[in-house]
Amino acid sequence: MNVPLRKGPSPCLTDLFPAILRFRHATTARPILSASAPSLSVPPQPPKGPLLTDPATLEKWLRRGHGRAAVLLQHENPRAFRDPLLYACTHCTTFDPQCEDARAPYLWALIDLTGEPMFYRDGLLAALDTVDNELYWGQIFDLSATFVEQGDTALKPAMYRCFERWGYAETGLSCAEVLVRLDGLDALRAVMKTFEAEPAEDRPWQFGHLLEILRKRDGHYALPPELDRFTNEWRAHEAQLEVERDRPDPPRETWQAIRQTLSDRQFGRKVAWIRSASSEEVRHAADALTEESGHSQLLNLLRLFEWRDFPGSPAPLLALAGASDTTIARRALTALARLKGPEIRAAAMKAIAQPALRRGAIECLAANPETGDYRLLESLLRQDLNDEELHAVSIGARHYIEANPAPEAERTLLLLYENTPCSMCRYTPVKKLLELGRLPSSIREECCYDADEDTRTLVKGPSTDAGD
């Protein structure tokens, strides 16, 4: 697959694809690779003591892309990491793969630290030859390419077999990109054999992206006639984009025209309108909140007030913040978070009891803070929440800290670092702890291996650690 289908703890890898059985060795088994196998920076480690961290906790750190997994690897028996780490290499365990950094560099660093890269190389080879299509092909190809670039001779043919077996529709642009990066024009010709199955509207830009990868790799190139169809589609697409870029902006829409579109999902034009709306037009949009009753119309109206302050009394927003429909209530709280007033704080304190509304409620508190809020945030971050609920609290807490920086934020920042399921969201607590001079040295060490590149870069600066 080219999109994630499964999250959660890893099952035993022998249940996932039986081909791995061919590669599971006893501790004294010889590697199956030839002299062309990659040589990594960490030599094989002697067996260490028993695992001090329970498997569920280890899987949690891997799922979150946490640098603590790397620190554990340096102090515990790396063989205990085999199943969960190989699962993380072959499946998408990322909380938000569309926003978070690709995991391959993080996983490669962990493979390096195990001192037994051949086990993971063998697991990737087995995965490429499996008939299980719930694997995360883009990541598997990325990791396999790293082995190939270091001299492995078996993985690349397996990558081509995998691509041929599942086709472009299942393996996707990311796998095609890896192959083109490795083999240039020959790879482009190979991946184009099943490219026709892609939707017509997606083919031009994806083909153009692969041509850019080819250009970066080889400089000038000549495309073979067999690719003329896709070349012509791409050129026509580029020409149309040029025409659209040169087209003058349309006249600004009136409020009446915008109101007629409140039931559709094209919100970009509404954002452009509200950002340049006059005070009178904003007033018209606010009045419409009490006049419209349709779900889509109310949602789109509320979204307008994420960009502009709601004029006059917040009573209509407060009423909607108490709606039984949580999608409506959540949008109303987001609009209220731009305003100040005791009634807004009161509404937020009421809404914070509902996990689905906590992000908006915390953002309302950020605009209307009081002493004791940080203790409230700490209590929320310590609750037994699922990842979606915890992520919502984490985002709200980040906004609160940005709006109300204070030394007493330290415990909240430490809990954010510890508990957020999103690697990208760890950046802010690390940055704020550095600014306070309260980043523990143990966390700095973990951050050197974090899945988020910005976090890794952040801790490379001068140390102002708080110690441990």
C-alpha positions in Angstrom: 0.0 0.0 0.0 1.0 3.6 -0.4 -1.1 4.9 2.5 -1.1 3.8 6.1 -3.8 1.2 7.0 -2.9 0.1 10.5 -1.7 1.6 13.7 -1.2 0.0 17.1 1.1 -2.5 18.8 3.1 -4.9 16.6 2.1 -8.5 16.3 4.8 -11.1 16.1 6.6 -10.7 12.8 6.5 -14.5 12.1 2.7 -14.0 11.9 3.0 -11.2 9.4 4.9 -12.7 6.6 6.2 -16.3 6.8 9.1 -15.6 4.5 10.9 -14.0 7.5 11.2 -17.5 8.9 13.9 -18.2 6.3 15.9 -15.4 7.9 15.4 -15.9 11.6 18.7 -17.2 13.0 20.0 -18.3 16.3 22.4 -16.0 18.0 25.4 -17.8 16.4 23.9 -18.0 12.9 26.0 -16.6 10.1 24.8 -13.6 8.0 23.5 -14.6 4.6 25.0 -11.6 2.7 28.1 -11.6 0.6 31.0 -9.2 1.0 28.9 -6.6 -0.8 26.7 -6.1 2.2 26.6 -2.7 3.9 28.9 -2.0 6.8 27.3 0.3 9.4 29.1 2.4 11.9 28.2 0.4 15.1 30.0 -3.0 15.3 27.9 -6.0 16.5 27.2 -5.9 20.2 27.6 -8.8 22.6 24.3 -9.9 24.2 23.4 -7.6 27.1 21.2 -8.2 30.1 17.5 -8.8 30.2 15.2 -6.1 28.8 14.5 -3.5 31.5 11.7 -1.8 29.5 8.4 -3.6 28.9 7.6 -4.3 25.2 4.5 -2.1 25.2 6.5 0.9 26.3 9.2 0.2 23.8 6.6 0.0 21.0 5.1 3.3 22.2 8.5 5.1 21.8 8.9 3.6 18.3 5.4 4.5 17.3 6.0 8.1 18.4 9.4 8.4 16.8 10.9 9.1 20.2 14.6 9.4 20.7 14.3 7.4 23.9 14.2 4.2 21.8 17.7 5.0 20.6 19.0 5.6 24.2 17.4 2.3 25.3 19.1 0.5 22.4 22.5 1.6 23.8 21.8 0.1 27.2 19.7 -3.0 26.6 19.8 -6.2 24.6 19.2 -5.1 21.0 17.7 -8.5 20.2 14.7 -7.5 22.3 14.0 -4.8 19.7 13.8 -7.1 16.8 10.1 -7.6 16.3 8.9 -4.1 17.3 11.6 -2.4 15.3 11.1 -4.5 12.2 7.4 -3.9 12.5 8.0 -0.1 12.6 10.2 -0.4 9.5 7.6 -2.2 7.5 4.4 -0.5 8.7 3.2 3.0 9.1 3.1 3.7 12.8 3.3 7.5 12.5 0.5 9.4 14.2 0.2 11.9 11.3 2.2 10.8 8.3 1.0 13.7 6.2 2.6 16.3 8.6 5.4 14.5 10.4 8.8 13.9 8.9 9.4 10.6 7.0 10.6 8.0 9.5 13.2 6.3 7.4 16.2 8.4 8.7 15.1 7.7 12.3 14.6 4.0 11.7 17.9 3.7 9.9 19.7 5.3 12.9 18.1 2.7 15.2 19.1 -0.1 12.8 22.6 1.2 13.0 22.6 1.2 16.8 21.4 -2.4 17.0 24.7 -3.6 15.6 22.9 -6.3 13.7 21.8 -4.6 10.4 21.5 -7.9 8.6 18.5 -9.0 10.6 16.6 -5.9 9.4 18.0 -6.2 5.8 16.6 -9.7 5.8 13.3 -8.6 7.1 13.0 -5.9 4.4 13.8 -8.5 1.8 11.1 -10.8 3.1 8.6 -7.9 3.2 9.4 -7.0 -0.4 8.6 -10.5 -1.5 5.4 -10.9 0.6 1.9 -11.0 -0.6 0.7 -8.8 2.4 -0.4 -5.5 1.0 -0.8 -3.8 4.4 2.9 -3.0 4.5 4.1 0.6 4.1 5.9 0.4 0.8 7.3 3.9 0.6 9.2 3.4 3.9 10.3 -0.1 3.0 11.7 1.2 -0.3 13.5 4.2 1.5 15.2 1.9 3.9 16.0 -0.7 1.3 17.6 2.0 -0.9 19.9 2.9 1.9 21.2 -0.7 2.0 21.5 -0.7 -1.8 23.5 2.5 -1.7 25.9 0.8 0.7 26.5 -2.1 -1.6 23.7 -4.6 -1.1 22.9 -6.6 -4.3 19.7 -8.5 -3.4 17.3 -5.8 -2.3 17.1 -3.8 -5.5 15.8 -6.7 -7.7 13.3 -7.4 -4.9 12.2 -3.7 -5.0 11.5 -4.1 -8.8 9.6 -7.4 -8.2 7.5 -5.7 -5.6 6.7 -2.7 -7.8 5.8 -5.0 -10.7 3.6 -7.2 -8.4 1.5 -4.4 -6.9 1.8 -1.8 -9.7 2.0 2.0 -9.5 -1.5 2.3 -8.0 -0.5 0.4 -4.8 3.1 1.3 -4.4 2.8 5.0 -5.4 4.9 8.0 -6.2 7.2 7.6 -3.2 8.4 4.1 -4.4 8.7 5.2 -8.0 10.8 8.2 -6.8 13.2 5.9 -4.9 13.7 3.7 -7.9 14.4 6.7 -10.2 16.8 8.0 -7.7 18.7 4.7 -7.8 18.5 3.9 -11.5 17.5 7.0 -13.4 15.9 6.6 -16.8 15.8 2.8 -16.7 13.8 3.0 -13.5 11.4 5.6 -15.0 10.7 3.4 -18.0 10.0 0.5 -15.6 7.6 2.3 -13.3 5.7 3.9 -16.2 4.5 0.4 -17.3 1.6 0.6 -14.8 1.3 4.4 -14.6 -1.7 4.6 -16.9 -3.9 3.3 -14.0 -3.3 6.6 -12.1 -6.2 9.1 -12.4 -5.7 11.4 -15.4 -5.7 14.6 -13.2 -2.8 13.2 -11.1 -0.6 11.8 -13.8 0.9 15.1 -15.1 2.2 16.5 -11.8 3.5 13.1 -10.7 5.3 12.5 -14.0 6.7 16.0 -13.7 8.0 15.2 -10.2 9.7 12.1 -11.4 11.3 14.1 -14.2 12.7 16.5 -11.7 14.2 13.6 -9.7 15.7 12.4 -12.9 17.1 15.8 -13.7 18.7 16.1 -10.3 20.3 12.7 -10.8 21.5 12.8 -14.4 21.2 16.4 -15.6 20.2 16.5 -19.2 18.3 13.4 -20.5 16.3 12.4 -23.6 13.0 10.7 -23.0 12.2 7.6 -25.1 9.2 7.6 -27.5 7.4 5.1 -25.3 6.8 7.8 -22.8 5.4 10.3 -25.2 1.9 10.1 -23.9 2.9 11.0 -20.4 5.3 13.6 -21.6 2.6 15.3 -23.7 0.2 15.2 -20.7 2.8 16.9 -18.5 3.7 19.6 -21.1 0.0 20.4 -21.6 -0.5 20.6 -17.8 2.5 23.0 -17.4 1.2 25.1 -20.3 -2.2 25.4 -18.6 -0.6 26.3 -15.3 1.2 29.1 -17.1 -2.0 30.4 -18.5 -3.7 30.4 -15.1 -0.7 32.2 -13.5 -1.0 35.0 -16.1 -4.8 35.3 -15.7 -5.8 38.4 -13.8 -7.5 38.0 -10.5 -11.3 37.8 -10.6 -13.3 40.6 -9.1 -13.8 40.4 -5.3 -17.0 38.6 -4.4 -19.8 40.2 -2.5 -21.2 39.0 0.8 -24.3 37.9 -1.1 -22.3 35.7 -3.4 -20.3 34.2 -0.5 -23.6 33.4 1.3 -24.8 31.4 -1.6 -21.8 29.2 -1.4 -22.0 28.4 2.4 -23.2 24.9 1.8 -20.2 23.8 -0.4 -16.8 22.6 0.7 -14.6 25.0 -1.2 -13.4 27.1 1.7 -10.4 28.7 0.1 -12.4 31.5 -1.6 -14.2 32.2 1.7 -10.9 32.6 3.5 -9.8 35.1 0.8 -13.0 37.0 1.2 -13.1 37.2 5.0 -9.5 38.3 5.3 -10.2 41.4 3.2 -13.8 41.9 4.3 -15.0 45.3 5.5 -16.4 45.8 9.0 -19.9 45.9 7.5 -19.4 42.6 5.7 -18.1 40.9 8.8 -21.2 42.1 10.6 -23.4 40.5 7.9 -21.5 37.2 8.4 -22.0 37.4 12.1 -25.8 38.1 11.7 -26.1 35.1 9.5 -25.1 32.8 12.4 -28.5 33.4 14.0 -30.3 33.2 10.6 -28.8 29.9 9.2 -29.7 26.5 10.6 -28.0 24.1 8.1 -25.1 22.1 9.4 -22.7 23.0 6.5 -23.8 26.7 6.5 -23.1 27.0 10.3 -19.7 25.2 10.0 -18.6 27.5 7.2 -19.8 30.6 9.0 -17.9 29.6 12.2 -14.8 28.9 10.2 -14.9 32.5 8.9 -14.4 33.7 12.5 -11.2 31.7 12.9 -9.8 34.4 10.7 -11.6 37.6 11.9 -12.8 38.6 15.4 -16.5 38.1 15.9 -18.1 41.6 16.2 -20.4 42.6 19.0 -21.8 40.3 21.7 -20.3 36.7 21.6 -23.7 35.3 22.6 -24.3 33.5 19.3 -20.9 31.8 19.6 -21.5 30.9 23.2 -24.8 29.3 22.3 -23.2 27.2 19.6 -20.3 26.3 21.9 -22.9 24.5 24.0 -24.4 22.6 21.0 -24.8 18.8 21.3 -23.1 18.6 17.8 -19.4 18.5 18.8 -18.3 19.6 15.3 -20.3 22.8 15.7 -19.2 23.3 19.3 -15.6 22.8 18.4 -15.7 25.4 15.7 -17.5 27.8 17.9 -14.8 27.5 20.6 -12.1 28.1 18.0 -13.9 31.4 17.1 -14.3 32.3 20.8 -10.5 31.8 21.3 -9.9 35.1 19.5 -12.0 37.0 22.1 -11.6 38.0 25.7 -14.2 38.0 28.5 -15.2 36.2 31.7 -18.2 34.5 29.9 -15.7 33.0 27.4 -13.6 31.5 30.1 -16.7 30.2 31.8 -17.7 28.4 28.6 -14.2 27.0 28.2 -14.2 25.6 31.7 -17.5 23.9 31.0 -16.4 22.5 27.6 -13.0 21.2 28.9 -14.8 18.3 30.5 -15.5 16.8 27.0 -12.4 15.3 25.4 -13.6 16.3 21.9 -13.7 20.0 22.9 -10.6 20.3 24.9 -8.4 21.8 22.3 -10.7 24.7 21.6 -11.4 25.1 25.4 -7.7 25.4 26.2 -7.2 27.9 23.4 -10.0 30.0 24.9 -8.2 29.8 28.3 -5.0 31.0 26.5 -6.8 34.2 25.6 -8.3 34.5 29.1 -5.7 33.1 31.5 -5.8 32.8 35.2 -3.5 31.5 37.9 -3.7 27.8 38.2 -4.1 27.1 34.5 -0.8 25.3 34.3 -1.9 22.9 37.0 -5.0 22.2 35.0 -3.0 21.5 31.9 -0.7 19.2 33.9 -3.8 17.2 35.1 -5.1 16.9 31.6 -1.8 15.7 30.2 -1.6 13.0 32.9 -5.0 11.5 32.1 -5.4 8.2 30.4 -6.4 9.5 26.9 -6.2 7.9 23.5 -3.8 9.4 21.0 -6.3 11.6 19.2 -7.5 13.1 22.5 -3.9 13.5 23.8 -2.9 15.2 20.5 -5.8 17.7 20.8 -4.8 18.5 24.4 -1.2 18.9 23.3 -2.0 21.4 20.6 -4.1 23.4 22.9 -1.4 23.4 25.6 1.2 24.5 23.1 -1.0 27.5 22.2 -1.5 28.3 25.8 2.3 28.3 26.5 3.0 30.4 23.4 0.4 33.0 24.6 1.4 32.8 28.3 5.1 32.0 28.7 6.1 31.6 32.4 8.6 29.6 34.5 5.8 27.6 35.9 5.2 26.1 32.4 8.2 23.8 33.0 6.2 20.8 34.3 3.6 21.2 31.5 6.4 21.3 28.9 8.0 18.1 30.3 4.6 16.4 30.2 4.1 17.5 26.6 7.5 16.2 25.6 6.7 12.9 27.3 3.2 12.3 26.2 2.4 13.9 22.8 1.9 11.2 20.2 3.1 13.5 17.4 6.9 13.9 16.7 6.3 17.3 15.2 4.6 18.5 18.4 7.7 17.6 20.5 9.6 20.5 18.9 7.8 23.3 20.9 8.3 21.9 24.4 11.9 21.2 23.7 12.4 24.7 22.3 10.6 26.3 25.3 12.6 24.3 27.8 15.8 25.4 26.1 14.6 29.0 26.3 13.9 28.6 30.0 17.3 26.9 30.5 15.4 23.9 31.9 16.0 21.2 29.3 17.3 18.1 31.1 20.5 16.6 29.7 18.7 13.2 29.4 16.1 14.8 27.1 18.8 16.5 25.0 20.4 13.1 24.5 17.1 11.6 23.4 16.4 14.5 21.0 19.6 13.8 19.1 17.8 10.8 17.8 14.3 12.1 17.5 12.3 11.4 14.3 11.6 15.1 13.9 14.5 16.8 12.0 13.8 20.3 13.5 14.1 18.8 17.0 17.4 17.1 16.2 18.7 20.4 14.8 17.5 22.4 17.8 19.5 20.4 20.4 22.7 20.8 18.4 23.0 24.4 19.6 24.8 25.6 22.8 23.9 23.7 25.9 21.9 25.4 28.7 20.7 22.1 30.2 19.1 21.9 33.6 20.8 18.6 34.4 18.7 15.7 35.7 
